[in-house]
Each structure stands twice: as structure tokens, then as C-alpha cells.
Amino acid sequence: MSNELKNGHSPAPSTNFLRGIIEADLVSGAYAGRSGKEGQALPQVITRFPPEPNGYLHIGHAKSICLNFGLAADYAGRCHMRFDDTNPEKEEQEYVDTILDSVKWLGFSWEHDGKQHLYYASNYFDTMYAAAQALIRRGLAYVDEQNAEQMRENRGTLTEPGKNSPWRDRTPEESLRLFEEMRDGKHPDGSMILRAKIDMASPNMNLRDPAIYRIRHATHHNTGDKWRVYPMYTFAHPIEDALENISHSICTLEFEDQRPFYDWLLDRLAEEGFFKRPLPHQYEFARLNLT
């Protein structure tokens, strides 16, 4: 943080737009006064590095690591090390171990004030499942039985609206029952999917009733065989951010079109009492590719 900002004066010009956003939030107190579950005061800046443990890290990950851990350190915050392990068929403990080693090798730590901030999406599966049930009860999610090809055909195009699923108007009671059956392994992979009910005519394709839970009969590296349904990344990610009190959720540009769903989901769950405001906000930066 610049000396000018620390002393309450106008900040010096920022070196990039993310620093400008963070410095403006610090001046306005956008995330001031927050407290954790145990009543402890939270830093105003909390970021996270959330890789999926499905492979080894590359140079683009190094950019994200330096960005998230570096910004947190520069603004008296903290950065969480989090594994987005929602895809049991592609993830292994080997990748978890090597990712942790890589972050340490770059010189960063997820320890802050004597506490280790290492998290796994899979540790939140119970909360995510409850959040999905809450959406169903409000009529904001439903179990769909279309196959993947039918869903693609009915999704529409950039110039044509999508078509409603024939199961879109299922009662909440029926969708809740089917969702529980999905969880209990009573239906095969691909036979059912849980979708958010938003707007099949939205110009943003990502708001046309996106899938939020799918059936996977697979053993998970962390939860074993407890679950037969797993959340989609776009559903899990904002919930993880909110549970961890993330302030600035920094993603690469391919997630820009997903931000409206990120905001929609957290707003709905805040209305249900799952989270307190202010909610996390997603920001996007250009990813790094080398040839």
C-alpha cells in the first residue's frame, strides 16, 4: 500500500487496475468491519488461489499465484490456498501435493496470524447441497431429465432465445425428491441434472438455466464415496468465496461472462440467510499464454 494511502491522502497512481480497485475499496471501507465465525476481525483484503488438482501447474498459474498472494501481502490482507476439487474423475492427491510444493517454491505461504488458510471445496459439499435445496424450495432450481444433446438444442444461439425444458415447471417438492434420489445414487450418470431457473431468453448464454449439479458415480480423493452428486464449478466457486469471506475474487477473462451468474447466485443465497453482505466481487484479468 502506498504511503499516501496509509496516511489518509489520495493514493499514488496504481500500477494496474486491480490495485486501483483494492485501493478504492480501502478508502471507502467497502469491506471494513467484517468479522469471521468466531467474531474475529477480518482483513479488508482477502484473496484466494483456487486451482483444480487435476494436473501440474504451468507458468500461467505462477502469474495467478504471484498476483493473488502478492496483492494480499501488499495490502495487509491474506490469501487462501484452496483446491476446487469438484470433479472426482480427474483429481488426485498427487496433484494436491505438488501444487502445494509449487506455491511454497515460489516463496508464498497461506499462513496468516498463526492460522493455516488451506481449504478444499469438497469440505463445503454439505453447505453447497443445502444451498441447492434452498434454491429448489424457492422455485429457482429444478431437476431436468433432458440429455446433453437435447439441452444443447434447446439452449438457443447468440441471436435466438432458448426453449424451456419440459421439466422446467416441476414442483419444488418433486425436484427436491429427485435431487435426494440423485444424491443417494438411485439414478445413472447423465440421466438427470439440477439447473438454476433464471431466463432461457437471456442474451447472456450463461444465464439460460445453467447446470449446477450433476450425477457422478465416482470416488472422490477427499470425501470417498459419500456423494453421488457433485456441484458444477460455476456453482461451487462463488459459494466457496462467500464462505471464506473473500473480498476480491480474481479470475481470468474467460470467466467474465460468468460474473452475472456469480452475482445472481450470491444475491439469492444472501436473501436466504446463507451469507452476509458485503459479498465477494469477481474481477477478471488477462491470462498468460506462452508459445
C-alpha positions in Angstrom: 0.0 0.0 0.0 1.4 3.5 -0.8 2.4 5.8 2.0 -0.1 8.4 0.7 -3.0 5.9 1.2 -1.7 4.8 4.7 -1.7 8.5 5.8 -5.3 9.1 4.5 -4.3 11.1 1.5 -5.0 10.5 -2.2 -3.3 7.3 -3.3 -0.5 7.4 -5.9 -1.4 6.2 -9.4 -1.8 2.4 -9.3 0.4 0.2 -11.4 -2.6 -1.9 -12.6 -6.4 -1.8 -12.4 -6.7 -4.4 -9.7 -4.6 -2.3 -7.3 -6.7 0.7 -8.2 -9.9 -1.3 -7.3 -8.4 -2.5 -4.0 -7.1 0.9 -3.0 -10.5 2.5 -3.7 -12.2 -0.2 -1.6 -9.8 0.5 1.2 -10.5 4.2 1.1 -14.3 3.7 1.0 -14.2 0.9 3.7 -16.1 -1.4 1.4 -15.0 -4.5 3.4 -14.3 -2.8 6.7 -15.8 -4.1 10.0 -16.3 -7.7 8.8 -15.9 -10.5 11.3 -15.4 -14.2 11.0 -17.4 -17.1 12.5 -15.6 -16.7 15.8 -16.1 -12.9 15.9 -12.5 -12.1 14.9 -11.9 -9.1 12.8 -11.2 -9.9 9.1 -8.7 -8.2 6.9 -10.3 -5.9 4.3 -8.4 -7.7 1.6 -8.8 -11.5 1.3 -7.9 -13.2 -2.0 -7.5 -16.8 -2.9 -5.6 -19.1 -5.3 -8.1 -21.9 -6.3 -6.6 -24.5 -8.7 -8.3 -27.7 -9.5 -6.0 -30.6 -8.5 -6.1 -32.3 -11.9 -2.6 -31.7 -13.2 0.7 -29.9 -12.6 0.9 -26.1 -12.5 2.2 -24.1 -15.5 3.6 -20.6 -16.0 0.1 -19.1 -16.1 -0.6 -20.5 -12.7 2.6 -18.8 -11.5 1.2 -15.5 -12.6 -2.1 -16.1 -10.7 -0.1 -17.2 -7.6 2.0 -14.1 -7.6 -1.0 -11.9 -8.2 -3.3 -13.2 -5.5 -0.6 -13.8 -2.8 1.2 -10.6 -3.8 -1.8 -8.3 -3.6 -2.9 -9.8 -0.3 0.6 -9.2 1.2 0.9 -5.6 -0.3 -2.4 -4.6 1.3 -2.2 -6.1 4.8 -4.5 -8.9 3.8 -4.3 -12.7 3.4 -4.5 -15.2 0.6 -6.3 -18.5 0.9 -4.9 -21.7 -0.7 -8.0 -23.5 -1.9 -8.4 -26.6 -4.0 -11.5 -26.6 -6.3 -11.9 -30.3 -6.1 -15.4 -30.7 -7.5 -14.6 -33.2 -10.3 -13.7 -36.5 -8.7 -12.9 -38.3 -12.0 -9.9 -36.1 -12.8 -8.4 -35.2 -9.4 -5.7 -36.9 -7.4 -3.8 -36.4 -4.2 -0.6 -36.3 -6.1 -1.6 -33.1 -7.7 -2.7 -31.6 -4.4 0.8 -32.3 -3.0 2.7 -31.0 -6.0 0.6 -27.8 -6.2 1.3 -27.0 -2.5 5.0 -27.6 -3.1 5.0 -25.3 -6.1 3.4 -22.4 -4.2 6.0 -22.8 -1.4 8.7 -22.9 -4.0 7.6 -19.5 -5.3 8.0 -18.2 -1.8 4.4 -17.8 -0.7 2.5 -19.1 2.4 -1.2 -19.5 3.3 -0.4 -18.9 7.0 -1.8 -15.7 8.4 -1.7 -14.7 12.1 -0.7 -18.2 13.1 -3.5 -19.9 11.2 -3.2 -22.1 8.2 -5.7 -21.0 5.4 -5.7 -24.2 3.4 -9.2 -25.1 2.1 -10.9 -27.7 -0.1 -14.2 -27.2 -2.0 -15.1 -30.7 -1.0 -15.2 -29.7 2.6 -18.1 -27.5 1.7 -20.2 -30.1 -0.1 -22.8 -30.2 2.7 -23.3 -26.4 2.6 -23.5 -26.5 -1.2 -26.1 -29.2 -1.2 -28.2 -27.2 1.3 -27.8 -24.1 -0.9 -29.1 -26.1 -3.9 -32.1 -27.3 -1.8 -32.9 -23.7 -0.8 -32.9 -22.7 -4.5 -35.3 -25.5 -5.3 -37.7 -24.6 -2.5 -37.9 -21.0 -3.8 -38.6 -22.3 -7.3 -35.2 -21.1 -8.5 -33.8 -24.6 -9.5 -35.3 -27.8 -10.9 -34.3 -31.3 -11.9 -34.1 -31.7 -15.7 -34.2 -35.0 -17.5 -33.1 -33.9 -20.9 -30.0 -35.5 -22.3 -26.9 -33.4 -23.2 -27.9 -33.2 -26.9 -31.4 -32.0 -26.1 -30.1 -29.4 -23.7 -27.7 -28.1 -26.4 -30.5 -27.9 -29.0 -32.8 -26.0 -26.6 -30.2 -23.6 -25.4 -30.6 -21.3 -28.4 -27.9 -19.3 -30.0 -26.4 -15.8 -29.6 -29.3 -14.5 -31.8 -32.1 -16.8 -30.8 -33.6 -17.4 -27.3 -33.5 -20.9 -25.8 -36.5 -23.1 -25.2 -37.8 -24.1 -21.8 -37.2 -27.6 -20.7 -40.4 -29.8 -20.5 -39.4 -30.3 -16.8 -38.8 -26.6 -16.0 -42.2 -26.2 -14.2 -41.7 -29.2 -11.9 -43.0 -28.5 -8.4 -40.3 -27.8 -5.8 -41.4 -30.9 -3.9 -40.8 -33.2 -6.9 -37.4 -31.6 -7.7 -36.4 -32.0 -4.0 -37.3 -35.6 -4.1 -35.5 -36.3 -7.3 -32.4 -34.4 -6.1 -32.3 -36.5 -3.0 -32.5 -39.6 -5.2 -29.7 -38.3 -7.3 -27.6 -37.8 -4.1 -28.4 -41.3 -3.0 -27.1 -42.9 -6.2 -30.6 -44.0 -7.5 -30.1 -42.7 -11.0 -27.3 -43.3 -13.5 -24.8 -40.6 -14.7 -26.3 -38.2 -17.2 -29.9 -39.2 -16.6 -30.7 -36.1 -14.5 -29.2 -32.7 -13.8 -30.1 -29.9 -11.5 -30.4 -26.5 -13.2 -30.9 -23.0 -11.9 -34.1 -21.4 -13.2 -33.2 -17.9 -14.5 -34.0 -16.9 -18.0 -33.9 -19.0 -21.2 -34.2 -15.8 -23.3 -31.2 -14.0 -21.6 -28.7 -12.5 -24.1 -26.0 -14.0 -21.8 -26.0 -17.7 -22.6 -24.6 -18.4 -19.1 -27.9 -17.3 -17.6 -30.1 -19.7 -19.6 -30.8 -22.1 -16.8 -27.2 -23.2 -16.1 -26.5 -26.6 -14.8 -25.4 -26.5 -11.1 -25.3 -30.2 -10.0 -24.6 -33.4 -12.0 -24.6 -37.1 -11.1 -21.2 -38.8 -10.9 -20.7 -42.3 -9.5 -17.1 -41.8 -8.7 -14.8 -42.0 -5.7 -13.6 -38.6 -4.5 -10.0 -38.2 -3.3 -11.2 -36.4 -0.2 -14.8 -37.5 0.5 -14.6 -41.0 -0.7 -18.0 -42.5 -1.7 -20.1 -40.2 0.3 -21.5 -38.3 -2.7 -23.1 -39.3 -6.0 -23.8 -35.7 -7.0 -21.2 -33.0 -7.4 -21.6 -29.3 -7.9 -20.5 -27.6 -11.1 -17.5 -25.2 -10.8 -19.6 -22.1 -11.6 -22.0 -23.0 -8.7 -19.3 -24.0 -6.2 -16.8 -21.2 -6.8 -19.0 -18.2 -5.6 -20.2 -20.2 -2.6 -16.6 -21.1 -1.6 -15.6 -17.4 -1.9 -18.5 -16.3 0.3 -17.9 -19.0 2.9 -14.2 -17.9 3.1 -15.1 -14.1 3.3 -13.1 -13.5 0.1 -13.3 -9.8 -0.8 -11.6 -9.7 -4.3 -12.1 -12.9 -6.3 -9.6 -12.6 -9.1 -10.2 -14.8 -12.2 -9.0 -14.9 -15.8 -11.0 -13.3 -18.6 -12.8 -16.4 -19.7 -14.9 -16.1 -16.6 -16.1 -12.6 -17.4 -19.4 -13.8 -18.9 -19.9 -16.0 -15.8 -19.9 -13.0 -13.4 -23.7 -12.3 -13.8 -24.4 -15.8 -12.5 -21.8 -15.4 -9.7 -23.7 -12.3 -8.6 -27.1 -13.8 -9.1 -26.3 -16.9 -7.0 -24.7 -15.0 -4.1 -27.6 -12.5 -4.0 -30.2 -15.3 -3.9 -28.3 -17.1 -1.1 -27.8 -13.9 0.9 -31.6 -13.4 0.7 -31.9 -17.0 2.2 -29.5 -16.1 5.0 -26.6 -18.2 3.9 -24.2 -15.2 3.7 -23.9 -11.7 5.0 -23.2 -8.6 2.9 -20.9 -7.2 1.6 -20.5 -10.2 -0.7 -17.4 -11.1 -2.7 -16.9 -9.5 -6.1 -15.3 -11.1 -9.1 -12.7 -9.3 -11.2 -11.0 -10.7 -14.3 -7.5 -10.2 -15.7 -5.9 -11.5 -18.9 -4.5 -15.0 -18.6 -0.9 -15.7 -19.6 0.0 -17.9 -22.5 3.4 -18.6 -23.8 4.4 -20.3 -27.1 
